[in-house]
Amino acid sequence: MADRTQCPMARNGGEKVIDDEKWMRRAIELARQGRGHVEPNPMVGCVIVREDHVVGEGYHRQFGGPHAEVDAIQHAGSSARGAVLYVNLEPCCHTGKTPPCTDAILRAGIRRVVVAMKDPNPQVAGKGIELLRNAGLVVRVGVLEKEAALLNAAYLKLITTGLPYVHAKWAMSLDGKIATTTGRSRWISSEQSRAHAHQLRGLVDAIVVGINTVFSDDPLLTPRPPGPRTPVRIVLDTRGRIPLESQLVRTAREAPVVVTVGPDAPSERVARLQEAGVEVLRLTQTDRCVRVLELLNELGRRQMTHVLVEGGSEVLGSFFRTGEVDEVHVYVAPKVLGGTSALTPVGGPGFPDLYKTPLYQFDAPVQTGPDVYLHGLNVRMLERVGIAIGKTPSTKQSVA
């Protein structure tokens, strides 16, 4: 049924009914192209439609660059006058690195704006929508809101909680082991799975491992080939024991390395790491979970949006116990390793009660070579950013 409630012209009859969801879906599709390039800004796409035909499209292409609305208006030119603008996030009304998008919309002569969701950023938070309505534009809000919130879940978490969005990744055997009983883990997953994981590395702001992973694997923790982002490589190392000859320390001047140490880490070790180009972050807490939260707060303060935790078992356990693992990426190899003492992905004391365990909503499995890739989202995270499971979808049709 057509939604005529927000369009005064509907009373005259004869207006062409257009599919708001169709064009909003296109705006979301455009927005997704900014992933890895725009953070800590949100991914935003914009479509300008006149008589049910696209006259301009755009998206936020890189941090500090023109916003999606401005990009689309520039492509539309004079055809934007009297047209309908679709955007997946409320237009900004403040001056940041770029001028307000609301000014550009008003100058272009747009007559109607369709917004998927309000921007919770305190500098916007409904003020952009109010400004456009006060200027006489017809504004509809809430079209494909769930899909828009899911797209920018990481931005929403950062802006509302101050914490980055946490991904956890591991490869395991069919029987849930991440290493043999002798500690060997190369390679459980296939070449195709490892290539897939490297793509994920190139989209995040930081990669976190524990000191035992450094001792056993001597990882480089860089995306290969490089992605749009160069992640900071973070090692959790309470005593500052990371070897100076490790790949991470030797390449610290080429790509950032942060080693987190506890309050009692020897000063001479800290000094040697700093001389090698490593940033040493001294955390004050002694409890592992509290220390993880201290780290996440610091990374959020640095405006890191996506953080990837790669292990090992104890590190993953500490992150899961905080309740802040928002997304999981699991590669399951068709191998059985066995062994009671063989490590499982999530170590530590675990969860004593089933009702306290994190719950994840999974996509359909994807084949990566001989392996199966599983991708899941934390249900608590979805609810926290407003993506309630089973939420009633938006009304599809509206009047132009």
C-alpha positions as CSV (number, residue, x, y, z in Angstrom):
1,M,0.0,0.0,0.0
2,A,1.3,3.5,-0.9
3,D,2.5,5.6,2.0
4,R,0.9,9.0,1.4
5,T,1.3,10.3,5.0
6,Q,4.4,12.4,4.4
7,C,3.8,13.8,0.9
8,P,1.3,16.7,0.8
9,M,1.1,16.5,-3.0
10,A,-0.6,13.1,-2.6
11,R,-3.9,14.9,-2.0
12,N,-4.0,16.1,-5.6
13,G,-3.9,12.5,-7.0
14,G,-2.1,11.4,-10.1
15,E,1.4,11.3,-8.7
16,K,3.6,8.4,-9.7
17,V,4.0,5.9,-7.0
18,I,7.7,4.9,-6.7
19,D,9.5,2.2,-5.0
20,D,11.4,3.8,-2.2
21,E,13.0,0.5,-1.1
22,K,14.3,-0.1,-4.6
23,W,16.3,3.1,-4.7
24,M,17.3,2.8,-1.0
25,R,18.7,-0.6,-1.7
26,R,20.8,0.9,-4.5
27,A,22.0,3.6,-2.1
28,I,23.1,0.9,0.4
29,E,24.9,-1.0,-2.5
30,L,26.8,2.2,-3.4
31,A,27.7,2.9,0.2
32,R,29.3,-0.6,0.6
33,Q,32.0,0.4,-1.9
34,G,33.5,2.8,0.7
35,R,34.3,-0.1,3.1
36,G,37.9,0.2,4.3
37,H,38.4,3.6,2.8
38,V,36.1,5.9,4.9
39,E,36.5,4.7,8.5
40,P,36.0,6.1,11.1
41,N,33.3,7.7,9.0
42,P,30.2,5.7,8.1
43,M,29.6,4.1,4.7
44,V,27.1,6.3,2.9
45,G,25.6,6.0,-0.6
46,C,23.2,8.4,-2.3
47,V,20.8,8.1,-5.3
48,I,18.9,11.0,-6.9
49,V,15.8,10.0,-8.8
50,R,13.6,12.0,-11.2
51,E,10.4,10.5,-12.6
52,D,11.6,7.1,-11.5
53,H,15.0,7.4,-13.4
54,V,18.4,7.9,-11.8
55,V,19.9,11.3,-12.6
56,G,22.8,11.1,-10.2
57,E,24.6,8.6,-7.9
58,G,27.4,8.9,-5.4
59,Y,29.0,7.5,-2.3
60,H,31.5,8.5,0.3
61,R,34.7,7.3,-1.3
62,Q,37.4,8.2,1.2
63,F,37.9,9.7,4.6
64,G,38.0,13.5,4.3
65,G,36.5,13.5,0.8
66,P,33.1,14.6,-0.4
67,H,30.1,13.0,1.3
68,A,27.7,10.8,-0.7
69,E,25.1,13.5,-1.1
70,V,27.5,16.0,-2.6
71,D,29.0,13.4,-4.9
72,A,25.5,12.5,-6.2
73,I,24.4,16.1,-6.6
74,Q,27.6,16.9,-8.6
75,H,26.8,14.0,-11.0
76,A,23.2,15.0,-11.3
77,G,23.9,18.7,-12.0
78,S,20.7,20.7,-12.8
79,S,18.7,17.5,-13.0
80,A,18.7,17.4,-9.2
81,R,16.2,20.3,-9.1
82,G,12.8,18.9,-8.1
83,A,14.1,15.3,-7.7
84,V,14.0,12.8,-4.9
85,L,17.2,12.0,-3.0
86,Y,17.8,8.7,-1.3
87,V,20.5,8.3,1.3
88,N,21.2,5.5,3.8
89,L,22.2,7.8,6.7
90,E,20.8,11.1,7.8
91,P,22.5,14.0,6.0
92,C,25.0,15.9,8.2
93,C,24.2,19.5,9.2
94,H,27.5,20.5,10.7
95,T,30.9,21.5,9.3
96,G,33.6,18.8,9.8
97,K,36.2,18.0,7.2
98,T,33.6,19.0,4.6
99,P,30.6,21.5,4.6
100,P,27.1,20.4,5.7
101,C,25.4,18.1,3.3
102,T,22.0,19.7,4.1
103,D,23.3,23.0,2.5
104,A,24.2,21.1,-0.7
105,I,20.7,19.5,-0.8
106,L,18.9,22.8,-0.3
107,R,21.1,24.5,-3.0
108,A,20.4,21.7,-5.4
109,G,16.6,22.2,-5.2
110,I,15.9,18.7,-4.1
111,R,12.1,18.5,-3.2
112,R,12.0,15.2,-1.3
113,V,14.5,13.3,0.8
114,V,14.3,9.6,1.8
115,V,16.5,8.6,4.7
116,A,17.1,5.0,5.9
117,M,18.1,5.9,9.5
118,K,19.0,8.8,11.8
119,D,22.6,9.4,12.5
120,P,23.3,8.9,16.3
121,N,26.3,11.1,16.1
122,P,25.5,13.9,18.6
123,Q,26.5,16.5,16.0
124,V,23.6,15.3,13.8
125,A,21.1,13.1,15.8
126,G,18.0,14.2,13.9
127,K,19.0,17.8,13.4
128,G,19.7,17.3,9.7
129,I,16.3,15.9,9.1
130,E,14.7,18.7,11.1
131,L,16.6,21.3,9.2
132,L,15.4,19.9,5.8
133,R,11.8,19.7,7.0
134,N,11.9,23.2,8.3
135,A,13.1,24.3,4.9
136,G,10.0,22.9,3.3
137,L,11.3,19.6,2.0
138,V,9.3,16.3,2.4
139,V,11.4,13.9,4.4
140,R,10.7,10.2,4.9
141,V,12.7,8.3,7.5
142,G,13.0,4.6,8.2
143,V,13.1,2.9,4.7
144,L,15.3,-0.2,5.0
145,E,16.4,0.9,8.4
146,K,17.5,-2.5,9.5
147,E,19.7,-3.1,6.4
148,A,21.2,0.4,6.8
149,A,22.0,-0.2,10.5
150,L,23.6,-3.5,9.7
151,L,25.8,-2.0,7.1
152,N,27.2,0.6,9.5
153,A,27.1,-1.5,12.7
154,A,30.7,-0.8,13.4
155,Y,30.2,3.0,13.1
156,L,27.1,2.8,15.3
157,K,29.0,0.9,18.0
158,L,31.9,3.3,18.0
159,I,29.7,6.4,18.0
160,T,27.4,5.2,20.7
161,T,29.7,3.2,23.0
162,G,33.2,4.6,22.2
163,L,34.4,1.0,21.6
164,P,35.6,-0.5,18.3
165,Y,33.8,-3.3,16.5
166,V,35.6,-6.5,17.3
167,H,36.0,-9.4,14.8
168,A,37.3,-12.8,16.0
169,K,38.9,-15.1,13.4
170,W,40.3,-18.6,13.6
171,A,40.8,-21.8,11.6
172,M,40.0,-25.1,13.1
173,S,39.7,-28.8,12.3
174,L,36.4,-30.6,11.9
175,D,36.6,-31.6,15.6
176,G,37.2,-28.0,16.8
177,K,41.0,-28.0,17.2
178,I,43.3,-25.1,16.3
179,A,46.5,-27.1,16.7
180,T,47.7,-30.6,17.1
181,T,48.7,-32.1,20.5
182,T,52.3,-31.0,19.7
183,G,51.2,-27.4,19.0
184,R,51.5,-27.5,15.2
185,S,48.9,-25.3,13.4
186,R,50.4,-24.7,9.9
187,W,48.4,-25.2,7.9
188,I,45.0,-26.3,9.2
189,S,43.2,-24.1,6.7
190,S,43.6,-24.2,2.9
191,E,45.4,-21.7,0.7
192,Q,42.0,-20.3,-0.4
193,S,40.9,-19.8,3.2
194,R,44.1,-17.9,4.0
195,A,43.7,-15.7,1.0
196,H,40.1,-14.9,2.1
197,A,41.4,-14.0,5.6
198,H,44.0,-11.7,4.2
199,Q,41.2,-9.7,2.5
200,L,39.7,-9.3,5.9
201,R,43.0,-8.1,7.3
202,G,43.1,-5.3,4.7
203,L,39.8,-3.9,5.9
204,V,40.6,-3.5,9.6
205,D,42.3,-0.9,11.7
206,A,44.2,-3.3,14.0
207,I,45.1,-7.0,14.3
208,V,45.5,-8.5,17.8
209,V,47.4,-11.6,18.8
210,G,49.0,-12.8,22.1
211,I,52.6,-13.3,22.8
212,N,52.3,-17.1,22.6
213,T,51.3,-16.8,18.9
214,V,54.4,-14.7,18.3
215,F,56.6,-17.4,20.0
216,S,55.0,-20.3,18.0
217,D,54.4,-18.7,14.6
218,D,56.5,-15.5,14.3
219,P,53.7,-13.9,12.3
220,L,54.0,-10.8,10.2
221,L,50.3,-9.9,10.5
222,T,50.1,-7.9,7.3
223,P,47.4,-8.2,4.6
224,R,48.9,-9.8,1.5
225,P,48.3,-8.3,-1.0
226,P,47.8,-4.9,0.7
227,G,44.2,-3.8,1.2
228,P,42.8,-0.3,1.6
229,R,43.9,-0.1,5.2
230,T,47.2,-0.7,6.9
231,P,46.3,-2.3,10.2
232,V,48.2,-1.6,13.4
233,R,49.7,-4.9,14.7
234,I,49.0,-5.4,18.4
235,V,50.7,-8.0,20.6
236,L,49.3,-8.6,24.1
237,D,52.6,-9.2,26.1
238,T,52.3,-8.6,29.8
239,R,56.0,-8.9,30.5
240,G,57.3,-7.4,27.2
241,R,58.9,-10.7,26.2
242,I,58.5,-10.3,22.4
243,P,61.9,-11.1,20.7
244,L,63.7,-8.2,19.1
245,E,64.4,-10.5,16.2
246,S,60.8,-11.3,15.6
247,Q,59.2,-10.3,12.2
248,L,56.9,-7.9,14.0
249,V,59.7,-6.0,15.8
250,R,62.0,-6.0,12.7
251,T,59.2,-4.4,10.5
252,A,57.9,-2.0,13.2
253,R,59.2,1.0,11.2
254,E,57.4,-0.2,8.0
255,A,54.0,-0.8,9.6
256,P,52.9,0.1,13.1
257,V,53.4,-2.3,15.9
258,V,51.9,-1.8,19.4
259,V,53.0,-4.1,22.3
260,T,50.7,-3.9,25.3
261,V,52.5,-4.6,28.6
262,G,51.3,-4.9,32.2
263,P,52.2,-2.5,35.0
264,D,55.2,-4.6,36.1
265,A,56.9,-5.0,32.7
266,P,60.6,-4.4,33.1
267,S,61.6,-0.9,32.0
268,E,64.7,-2.1,30.2
269,R,62.6,-4.4,27.9
270,V,60.2,-1.5,27.3
271,A,63.1,0.8,26.3
272,R,64.6,-1.8,23.9
273,L,61.2,-2.2,22.1
274,Q,60.8,1.6,21.8
275,E,64.3,2.0,20.4
276,A,63.3,-0.6,17.7
277,G,60.3,1.5,16.7
278,V,57.6,-0.3,18.6
279,E,55.0,1.6,20.5
280,V,54.6,0.2,24.0
281,L,51.3,0.7,25.6
282,R,51.4,0.1,29.4
283,L,48.0,-1.1,30.6
284,T,47.2,-0.6,34.3
285,Q,44.8,-3.5,35.0
286,T,45.9,-7.0,36.1
287,D,42.8,-9.0,35.3
288,R,42.9,-10.2,31.7
289,C,39.3,-9.3,30.8
290,V,39.5,-5.9,32.4
291,R,42.8,-5.3,30.6
292,V,41.1,-6.2,27.2
293,L,38.4,-3.6,27.9
294,E,41.1,-1.1,28.8
295,L,42.7,-1.8,25.5
296,L,39.4,-1.5,23.6
297,N,38.7,1.8,25.2
298,E,42.1,3.1,24.1
299,L,41.5,1.9,20.5
300,G,38.1,3.5,20.5
301,R,39.7,6.7,21.7
302,R,42.0,6.5,18.7
303,Q,38.9,6.2,16.5
304,M,39.7,2.6,15.4
305,T,36.5,1.2,14.0
306,H,37.3,-2.5,13.2
307,V,39.6,-4.6,15.3
308,L,40.5,-8.2,14.3
309,V,41.5,-10.7,17.0
310,E,43.4,-13.6,15.5
311,G,44.4,-15.5,18.7
312,G,45.6,-17.6,20.3
313,S,43.3,-19.5,22.4
314,E,43.7,-17.6,25.7
315,V,43.5,-14.2,23.9
316,L,40.3,-15.2,22.1
317,G,38.9,-16.5,25.4
318,S,39.6,-13.1,27.1
319,F,37.9,-11.2,24.4
320,F,34.8,-13.4,24.4
321,R,34.5,-13.1,28.1
322,T,34.2,-9.3,27.8
323,G,31.1,-9.8,25.6
324,E,32.5,-7.4,23.0
325,V,33.2,-9.9,20.1
326,D,30.7,-8.6,17.5
327,E,31.5,-10.8,14.6
328,V,33.2,-14.2,14.0
329,H,35.0,-15.6,11.0
330,V,35.6,-19.3,11.2
331,Y,37.4,-21.5,8.7
332,V,36.6,-25.2,9.2
333,A,38.9,-27.6,7.5
334,P,37.8,-31.2,6.7
335,K,40.4,-32.7,9.0
336,V,40.2,-34.4,12.4
337,L,43.2,-33.7,14.7
338,G,41.9,-35.3,17.9
339,G,43.6,-35.2,21.3
340,T,42.3,-34.1,24.6
341,S,45.2,-31.7,25.1
342,A,44.9,-30.1,21.7
343,L,43.9,-26.5,21.8
344,T,40.4,-25.3,21.1
345,P,39.7,-21.8,19.7
346,V,38.4,-20.2,22.9
347,G,40.5,-20.9,25.9
348,G,40.4,-19.7,29.5
349,P,37.8,-20.6,32.1
350,G,34.9,-20.5,29.6
351,F,31.3,-19.8,30.5
352,P,29.9,-21.8,33.4
353,D,26.2,-21.3,32.3
354,L,24.7,-21.8,28.9
355,Y,22.5,-18.8,29.2
356,K,25.5,-16.5,29.7
357,T,27.2,-17.6,26.5
358,P,27.4,-15.2,23.5
359,L,24.9,-16.1,20.7
360,Y,25.6,-15.6,17.0
361,Q,23.4,-15.4,14.0
362,F,25.2,-17.0,11.0
363,D,25.0,-16.5,7.2
364,A,24.9,-19.4,4.9
365,P,28.2,-21.3,4.9
366,V,30.6,-20.5,2.0
367,Q,33.1,-22.9,0.5
368,T,36.7,-21.7,0.5
369,G,38.6,-24.4,-1.3
370,P,38.1,-27.6,0.7
371,D,37.2,-25.6,3.8
372,V,33.9,-24.1,4.9
373,Y,33.8,-20.4,6.0
374,L,31.3,-19.5,8.7
375,H,30.4,-15.9,9.4
376,G,28.3,-14.9,12.3
377,L,27.1,-11.7,14.0
378,N,26.6,-11.3,17.8
379,V,22.9,-11.1,18.5
380,R,23.5,-8.8,21.4
381,M,25.4,-6.4,19.2
382,L,22.6,-6.5,16.6
383,E,20.1,-5.5,19.3
384,R,22.4,-2.9,20.8
385,V,22.7,-1.0,17.5
386,G,19.0,-1.3,16.9
387,I,18.9,-4.3,14.5
388,A,16.3,-6.3,16.5
389,I,15.8,-9.8,15.1
390,G,12.4,-10.1,13.4
391,K,11.9,-6.3,13.2
392,T,8.9,-5.3,11.0
393,P,10.2,-4.3,7.6
394,S,9.5,-0.8,6.2
395,T,6.5,-0.2,4.0
396,K,7.7,-0.7,0.4
397,Q,5.7,1.8,-1.7
398,S,5.3,5.6,-1.3
399,V,4.2,8.5,-3.4
400,A,6.7,10.5,-5.3
